[in-house]
Amino acid sequence: MKLKGCGQRFQTLRKFRKDSQTLRNRGALFRGAALEAGFGELVGAVVEAIKTAAMFRDVLEELNSTLLDIQPIIKDIESLNKGLDKEHETKQLIEIILKGNKLVSKCSNIQRWNFFKKTCYTYKLQRFKESLQLFCQIDLQIQQTRDIKDVLFGVKGLSMEVRRFSSKEGSGSENGMFSQVAVVGSCKVPEPPGKVVGFDVPLAELKVKLFKDGVSVIVVSAPGGSGKTTLVKELCRDEKVKGKFKENIFYVNVSKAPNVEIILRKLLQVNDHRMPEFQSEEDALNQLEQNLRQMATDPILLILDDVWSGSESLVDKLKFSLPDYKILVTSRFAFARFDSTYILKPLHDDDAMTLFHHSAFSQNGNPYIPEDLVNKVMKSCKGLPLALEVVGRSLYGQPVAVWQSREKQLSKGLPIFHSSSELLACLESSLDALDSMVGLKDCYLDLGSFPEDHMIPATALSDMWVEQHKLDEDNDAFVILHEFSIRNLVNLVVMRKDASEADGYYNDHFIMQHDLLRELVIYLSSLDPVEKRKRLIVELSSNNFPNWWLEEKQPPLGARLLSISTDETFSFNWGSIQAPEVEVLVLNFRTKNYTLPVFMEKMEKLKVLIVMNNGIYPTELSNFPLLCSLSNLTRMRLEKVSVPSLSMSSLHLKNLRKISLVMCNIGQAFKNGTYRMSDTFPNLLEIDIDYCDDLVELTGGFCDLVQLMKLSITNCHKLRALPEGIGKLVNLKVLRLTSCTDLMTLPETIGSLSQLTVLDISDCLSIINMPIQIGELHNLSKLYMRGCSSCNLPSTIKKLQHLKDVICDEETSYQWYSFESDLTNLRVKVHEEEINLNWLQTCL
């Protein structure tokens, strides 16, 4: 059997493993060469035996040919596994080689006349050769696939704010922390979005300031939406700038409420992807200065984007006495205290028209809108790039009447909005265009419930909108998000394009809202008196409460949506508010401990609870049992919190229909225990567990949730097995187990899931055999098996007469083609996994 294909695959593995060394630096290296040395001894023994054991010459020569094919691969395995601390993975191969050595040695001592032993040992040699080939053909391919996926999961995890991804190797939850890989993201300068015009002169002027000796801090200042960030991104693409600073250009988004710890960790990981350890902020700054000093062979440019008033101290802290070290700051504020300030002016009419045309019309131009009307609308944007893009996109493809109406609105003007009434008029008119679809504007105003510069999970928005705005189904929420994206009101980020979108699976979808548009949303939401607002967005720091919160005779709030964001300094002395009409409560925080507010108990109409930790560490949640008082709660999402088993067993949420647990510590809560989950969640229809790193086993209590219709356990890499009682879930229609890489098998009782229509086991790398009971899933219509080339299909697959779609990789598809004659409705779709890494540059 030829092994050239195996050798080629190892070239791919070799490349991926070398790349993965930049993602992990694990422990001390193994200091031996047991595999290569043992293999060399085996080759020598076989060559010698060919000369001395003539009765075995034919089979020994075949074995020698096989060993020569494998030899280069063995050398690669030895060197790469030592570098990656994976020597344990060669243990099985070493054992095979040692057995082979003993076998060849015995063959050399067998006498020619002993025909019985000749027959016996010829058979053993043949079996040994086959076992060696089988290991290389199967086991090493499984390791290769796992390693490649491991690298991809590690790379995806580079976003701290969005996801704390962890993979099979090098992942884990130690001391309550998430994976040390991928905490803060990349310092690479993002590419400018879309078309860039009108920056030739500002670019030249800014370069003069940047190259001027004796200037250490340059501030680019202008109102929001003026293109400050775009100008700086263009600057970093300039050949002269790249020639001067080379690889030493680093970018950090600071934003309105900066988390200094995250920023320092991000900068400390520039050349080392390990989680940096430091005792204090001062210690971190000292480490950072030393790191930069080591890189100072070339000039260094540090870009601090979107620095707000009050954060100047951060700039001061990052000023180090280094040669040719520059800090470039973008801000809405002009900081006179720093060396040099460049005021970015609005675009001139010619450049503004170019940008506006690009946003408002197709490449074929403007076939019917009068130029004077276009000019009036363009001029009303006052040369602000964001306004030009947003207004232009909102008018794309619209008839003349809409343009005329918009021009009339813009000409009236609106109250001052952050010192720019013109910008408010432009941006608000774009939101008014959402009124053409019922409820669309209300949905957009809900986006202000999440923190600035936060990647908002699409599934969280879906939970809110399905209950609050009475959408027919979850998919409707994603139609709305796409509409926002088309209108240039949000950036829709899809981390992995997945065919399962058609089944309503959107866990990899997020949106980002421009901070100026978020401010507009908050401004519009605050125009009414507090007690009459439909949505109330509150940001708390330390013990600084708004005046209405502290009033003794506080009127009841009429808000249906309440969002409360707290920072690290908040003391959790909540006080009391009356919010009897609240249907959606969003709690944003970033502390290691969090106490749910007691006033939640009186929110009798609460339907959706979203608890999101935006910090680095998982949060211990207090006051968990008060959720029992929320009799109308139907959807609950917990992100990055620890759920103790005691709290879970004390709950009784009789009307909860869906629970989502994302990056939570739930291992203790879901271990086999004495409590019945059906008592806690008597009417639960959907469970979504994603990236819960400590989940190893599921309590058998899951199987008592007989009303459950959707069960999604994805990216839980340590999950080893499903409970045997899973067959009790007779109403289950969707079962997703995507990327549970340690899951060894599916329970035999899976055949009892008679209502199951969708099954997803993509990237479950350890599943080798599909149970024969799979054939009993008579209603199964769609099966996802991407990355399952090692999974063997039983003959009972022929019974799946309702199976229409199998979505898999190319290698897996070969098995399915043999069933096409029996499954006449079957369509095998080869899916190329496409992971989008562009989001890494914008996630922080």
Number of C-alpha atoms within 10 A of each C-alpha: 11 11 15 11 10 17 17 12 15 20 14 12 21 18 11 18 22 13 13 19 15 13 20 19 16 13 9 10 14 13 7 11 14 14 21 19 14 17 24 16 14 23 22 13 19 26 17 14 22 19 11 14 19 12 20 22 17 12 16 23 15 14 20 20 14 18 20 11 15 20 16 13 18 18 15 15 22 19 14 18 17 17 19 20 16 17 20 11 14 17 12 11 20 18 13 17 20 15 14 23 19 12 18 24 17 12 22 19 11 16 12 12 9 9 12 9 14 17 12 10 18 19 12 16 20 14 12 18 20 15 14 18 18 13 15 18 15 13 15 19 18 19 15 19 18 21 19 20 20 22 22 16 21 24 20 24 23 27 23 22 20 21 23 26 27 29 29 22 16 15 20 19 15 10 7 14 13 25 21 23 25 26 27 29 30 24 22 16 18 19 14 15 8 11 10 16 15 18 17 11 8 16 16 13 12 20 14 11 18 21 15 9 9 11 16 23 23 21 27 24 23 19 21 23 22 20 23 24 22 18 22 22 18 18 20 21 13 13 10 13 16 14 10 16 19 15 14 19 19 18 22 23 21 24 18 16 14 15 14 13 15 19 19 19 21 23 24 23 20 18 10 13 22 20 16 16 11 14 7 10 13 11 12 19 20 13 17 20 18 14 16 19 17 10 14 16 12 17 18 23 24 20 26 23 20 23 24 18 13 9 15 14 9 15 15 11 11 15 16 18 10 14 14 18 21 23 20 20 28 26 22 19 17 19 19 9 9 16 13 17 20 17 16 18 15 19 20 13 15 12 17 24 19 16 24 27 21 19 23 22 18 12 9 6 10 14 8 8 15 11 10 9 15 20 15 16 24 25 20 20 26 19 24 24 25 23 26 31 24 23 29 25 22 25 19 17 13 13 11 15 10 13 20 16 10 21 21 13 16 23 15 9 15 16 11 12 14 14 10 14 14 22 29 24 22 28 23 20 18 22 23 13 17 19 12 9 9 10 15 19 17 17 21 19 19 23 19 23 26 20 22 18 20 19 24 22 18 21 22 22 21 22 26 26 24 18 18 18 14 10 16 11 14 19 18 14 23 19 11 18 24 16 15 23 17 15 23 21 26 21 18 21 22 19 18 16 15 16 14 15 14 9 11 13 16 21 18 16 20 23 21 21 25 18 19 18 23 24 16 21 21 20 16 12 20 16 10 11 9 18 17 15 18 19 25 24 19 15 16 18 13 13 12 12 14 11 7 13 17 13 11 8 8 13 15 14 21 19 20 19 23 23 20 17 19 20 18 15 12 18 15 15 10 15 11 15 19 17 23 19 19 25 22 26 23 20 20 22 22 22 19 16 17 19 15 17 18 14 15 20 15 16 21 17 17 25 23 27 23 21 19 21 24 21 20 19 20 24 26 17 17 16 12 17 15 17 18 16 16 23 18 18 24 22 24 21 19 21 22 26 23 24 23 18 16 13 15 18 18 16 18 20 22 19 17 23 20 21 20 21 23 23 26 24 27 23 21 20 19 22 16 16 14 10 15 18 22 19 17 19 22 20 19 24 20 20 19 17 22 22 25 29 27 22 22 20 18 20 20 20 20 22 22 18 26 19 20 24 20 20 19 19 21 25 25 27 26 21 24 17 16 20 17 14 18 24 19 18 24 19 18 24 19 21 20 21 23 24 28 27 26 18 22 17 17 20 18 16 17 24 19 19 24 18 17 24 19 21 20 22 24 22 24 27 25 20 21 16 14 18 20 15 17 25 19 18 22 19 17 24 19 21 22 24 22 26 25 24 22 19 18 14 16 14 11 14 21 16 15 19 18 17 23 16 17 23 22 26 21 17 14 22 20 13 14 17 13 11 14 14 10 13 19 12 14 21 16 20 15 16 18 15 14 10 14 13 15 13 20 22 19 21 21 23
